[in-house]
Each structure stands twice: as C-alpha cells, then as structure tokens.
Amino acid sequence: MKKIAIFASGNGSNFEKIMENIQVGFLDQIEVTSLITDKREAFAIERARRFRLPVHIIEPNQFESKASYEAQILKTLQREEVEWVILAGYMRLIGPTLLNAYEGKILNIHPSLLPSFPGKNAIGQALEYGCRVSGATVHFVDSGMDTGKIIDQMSCPIYETDTIDTLQLRVQNLEYELYPRVIKKLIND
Ligand code: GRF
C-alpha cells in the first residue's frame, strides 16, 4: 500500500472524492493515513470523521515561524510513514521544510488551465477575461504559487450565461475525475 496524507483548509470535496475512490476500489493501493488541516473550522474535518479518518489540526499561529510549523507537520508525516502529500484546497504555500523532505512527491489541484490564473479566484478571473474555455490542472508543487510542472489537465467550455457558481460547479466536476485519475496513474499503479 502507498501511504498518502491529504491537506485541506476548507470545504474538502476533493478530499472526499479521493476517499470515495478508495472505498470503491478504484484506488486500491492507496491508504490515506490522515487529513491535515491548518483551519479548525474546515468542513473537511467533518468529512474526515465520516470516514473515521484521523485529523491533525496544525495551526500556523501556534508556531513562531513557518519552518517550525512545517517541522511539526513533517514529524506527523514521518510518524505515519507518508510517502506522498496531496494538497486539496490547502491555502498555503509549501515552504522549504516540507519541499526538501517530499521533493517531487507533493501534488496540487487548481481550478484553471495553468499557467493561466494561478492563485486565488481563478474561476472569477477566467470569467472576467471572457475566456471561452476553462478547466482543472494537477501539478507537482514547488515553492511558487501554482507554478510546478503540470501533470494532467481537463478542460470545459465557458458559456455566455455562466456565473461564478455555474462555472465553479463545472470545473469542480472535472476535478473530481481528474485528481483520482492522476493519483491512480502516478501513485497507485
Ligand atoms: C478546488 O477548486 C481546488 O482546485 C482548489 O481549491 C478548491 C478546493 O475545493 N485548490 P474543495 O475544498 O476540495 O471542495
């Protein structure tokens, strides 16, 4: 079995989809050791409980530096013998402490066709620019904001009538397919 940890700061729907893909046997070689979150109010925590999955709430403001915050996360990952880190709506840049320990083994998903629209509000920006296509990207994580090498993408149209909500829904549905697929290819098989 390949051990992974999932990091989430908020809603956690991508996290849940990965868990479901494990339950139905699509990801039959993956074991999620825990959910790691930086936000005690993250809804992802509630989802983790439903799967009886351990949750580590590690809040950066409890530490004197980013390095010591990440050192605490690293200790947790090492204790659980985690091999891969899967970011799913984790709203922080990964610093050198984690990057050095997990080089090439940290993945992220982003709701745009990178390199367009890294960072926050990717969906809103695509609409504002009048883009006619959007999509989702899974990429390796480096020290930049959504700048690591792209692993796979899926695209969808943007319609004249779209709002942030309708486009977000379309892109998230791509994400639910794309992330498990990449995890299967890269880690599971
Ligand atoms: C997703 O759109 C993902 O691409 C981005 O943050 C969002 C997280 O959504 N990184 P959720 O928490 O998985 O519902």
Boltz pocket constraint, residues with backbone or C-beta under 6 A from the ligand:
constraints:
  - pocket:
      binder: B
      contacts: [[A, 8], [A, 10], [A, 11], [A, 12], [A, 13], [A, 14], [A, 15], [A, 87], [A, 88], [A, 89], [A, 90], [A, 109], [A, 110], [A, 111], [A, 172], [A, 175]]
      max_distance: 6.0
